[in-house]
Amino acid sequence: MQLIDIGANLTHESFRHDFDAVLDRARAHAVTHMVVTGASHVGSEHALELARAHPGLLYATAGVHPHHAIDYSDATDSRMRELARLPEIRAVGETGLDYHRNYSPRDVQLQVFERQLQIAVDVGKPLFLHQRDAHHDFVALLKRYRNKIPAAVVHCFTDTREALLDYLALDCHIGITGWICDERRGTHLREFVREIPANRLMIETDAPYLLPRTVRPQPSHRRNEPMYLKHICEEIARDRGEPVEVTAANSTATAKAFFGLE
């Protein structure tokens, strides 16, 4: 079995003290590739450094999360364009809209999202997308650019079946995390995850966040890490009614094609 974690925030400070051990545990649990999420200017630079330090194992995205949209400047845009053209950077993002917390004003989020959509168009790279409580505006803007962009994944999908169908209609990929393991807020995903076509489904941990609540034993530190991707894959396979080997093989092939991995 081979697994690819398409979204791991390995630049997070919680990984600094045992980073190499985290990678070793991931490999021991069948995770052969990890895509390090770049979610800010500084974070994207750090993600690039990690990818360069671990070629063939780590890759990266480069972008600015809507939480940080307020800090996006012309200089940021210029640097994101430079990063997006590098071979280690496999997608533009994490970018999108987040109206749940509104750490950045909504009008600023929209402007910054559109600027990063244009980067993806100009460099011909896929999009790594974030959306929370902003589906209408998100889809409306994405529709204007979708046919100019090679591929797009709505990462950490937690929304409704209707939202899922909207994304699939736009030929988007869907990233599923350990949110599906959360009996308090993720059970609705179990009901329709089987509706995601095999060539559109990818899996991710979003580490260090979203530790699957069904992992046993639960680690005392509550930190998620890529080693738990196998557990997430097992849960998704059960909900899709297919052997875990099938879910693993299909999601891995899909991720390899999406990010251009070998």
Residue pairs with C-beta under 8 A, 6 or more apart in sequence:
1 30
1 230
1 244
1 245
1 248
1 249
2 30
2 32
2 248
2 249
2 252
3 29
3 30
3 31
3 32
3 203
3 229
3 230
3 233
3 248
3 251
3 252
4 31
4 32
4 33
4 34
4 35
4 202
4 203
4 251
4 252
4 255
4 256
4 259
4 261
5 26
5 31
5 33
5 34
5 35
5 203
5 204
5 205
5 207
5 226
5 229
6 35
6 153
6 155
6 175
6 202
6 203
6 204
6 255
6 258
6 259
7 35
7 37
7 94
7 128
7 155
7 156
7 175
7 177
7 204
7 205
7 206
8 34
8 35
8 36
8 37
8 204
8 205
8 206
8 207
8 225
8 226
9 36
9 37
9 39
9 206
9 207
9 208
9 209
10 19
10 22
10 34
10 36
10 37
10 47
10 50
10 58
10 207
10 226
11 36
11 37
11 38
11 43
11 46
11 47
11 50
12 207
12 208
14 208
14 223
15 22
15 208
15 225
22 225
22 226
22 227
23 34
23 54
23 57
23 58
23 226
25 225
25 226
25 227
26 34
26 225
26 226
26 227
26 229
27 57
28 227
29 226
29 227
29 228
29 229
29 230
30 229
30 230
30 248
31 226
31 227
31 229
31 230
32 57
32 252
33 56
33 57
33 58
33 59
33 255
33 256
33 261
34 57
34 58
34 59
34 226
35 58
35 59
35 60
35 61
35 90
35 91
35 128
35 255
35 259
36 47
36 50
36 51
36 58
36 59
36 60
36 61
37 43
37 47
37 60
37 61
37 93
37 94
37 128
37 206
38 44
38 45
38 46
38 47
38 48
38 60
38 61
38 62
38 63
38 83
38 89
38 93
38 94
39 63
39 64
39 65
39 67
39 68
39 94
40 64
40 65
40 68
40 71
41 64
41 68
41 71
41 76
41 79
41 80
44 60
44 61
44 62
44 63
44 64
44 80
44 83
44 89
45 83
47 60
47 61
47 62
48 60
48 62
48 83
48 86
48 88
48 89
50 58
50 60
51 58
51 59
51 60
51 88
51 89
52 88
55 88
56 262
59 88
59 89
59 90
59 259
59 261
60 88
60 89
60 90
61 89
61 90
61 91
61 92
61 93
61 94
61 128
62 80
62 83
62 84
62 86
62 89
62 92
62 93
63 80
63 91
63 92
63 93
63 94
63 95
63 116
63 128
64 71
64 72
64 76
64 80
64 94
64 95
64 112
64 116
65 94
65 95
65 96
65 98
65 130
66 95
66 96
66 97
66 98
66 103
66 104
66 109
66 112
66 113
66 130
67 98
67 101
67 103
67 104
68 103
68 104
69 104
69 108
69 109
69 111
69 112
69 113
70 103
70 104
70 105
70 108
72 108
72 112
72 115
77 115
77 119
80 92
80 116
80 119
81 119
81 122
81 123
83 89
84 92
84 119
84 120
84 123
84 125
85 123
89 125
90 125
90 126
90 259
90 260
90 261
91 125
91 126
91 127
91 128
91 153
91 259
92 116
92 119
92 120
92 123
92 125
92 126
92 127
92 128
93 116
93 127
93 128
93 129
93 130
93 155
94 128
94 129
94 130
94 155
95 112
95 113
95 116
95 117
95 127
95 128
95 129
95 130
96 113
96 129
96 130
96 131
96 134
96 138
97 106
97 109
97 110
97 113
97 130
97 131
97 132
97 134
97 137
97 138
97 141
98 109
98 130
98 131
98 132
98 133
98 134
99 106
99 109
99 132
99 133
99 134
99 137
100 132
100 133
101 132
104 112
106 134
106 137
109 134
110 137
110 141
113 138
113 141
114 141
116 127
117 127
117 141
117 142
117 144
117 145
117 149
118 145
120 126
120 127
120 145
120 149
121 145
121 148
121 149
124 150
125 150
126 149
126 150
126 151
126 152
126 153
126 258
126 259
127 149
127 151
127 152
127 153
128 153
128 155
129 138
129 142
129 152
129 153
129 154
129 155
129 172
130 155
130 156
131 138
131 154
131 159
132 158
135 159
135 163
135 166
139 166
139 167
139 170
142 152
142 170
142 172
143 170
146 152
146 170
146 171
146 172
151 173
151 258
152 170
152 172
152 173
153 172
153 173
153 174
153 175
153 202
153 258
154 167
154 172
154 173
154 174
154 175
155 175
155 204
155 206
156 175
156 177
156 179
156 204
156 206
156 210
157 163
157 164
157 167
157 174
157 175
157 176
157 189
158 177
158 179
158 185
158 186
158 189
160 188
161 188
161 191
161 192
161 195
164 174
164 192
164 195
164 196
165 195
167 174
168 174
168 196
168 197
168 200
172 200
173 200
173 201
173 202
173 254
173 258
174 196
174 200
174 201
174 202
175 202
175 203
175 204
176 189
176 193
176 196
176 201
176 202
176 203
176 204
176 232
176 236
177 203
177 204
177 205
177 206
177 210
177 232
178 205
178 206
178 210
178 211
178 212
178 213
178 224
178 228
178 231
178 232
178 235
179 185
179 186
179 189
179 210
180 186
180 189
180 190
180 193
180 232
180 235
180 236
180 239
181 212
181 213
181 214
181 215
181 231
181 232
181 235
182 210
182 212
182 213
183 213
184 213
189 239
190 239
193 201
193 236
193 239
193 240
194 239
194 240
194 241
198 250
198 251
198 254
199 250
199 253
199 254
199 257
200 254
201 236
201 247
201 250
201 251
201 254
202 251
202 254
202 255
202 258
203 229
203 232
203 233
203 236
203 247
203 251
204 229
204 232
205 224
205 225
205 226
205 228
205 229
205 232
206 224
207 223
207 224
207 225
207 226
207 228
208 223
208 224
208 225
209 224
210 224
211 218
211 219
211 222
211 223
211 224
211 228
212 224
212 228
212 231
212 232
212 235
214 231
214 235
215 228
215 231
233 244
233 247
233 248
233 251
234 244
236 247
237 243
237 244
237 246
237 247
237 248
238 244
240 247
255 261
256 262
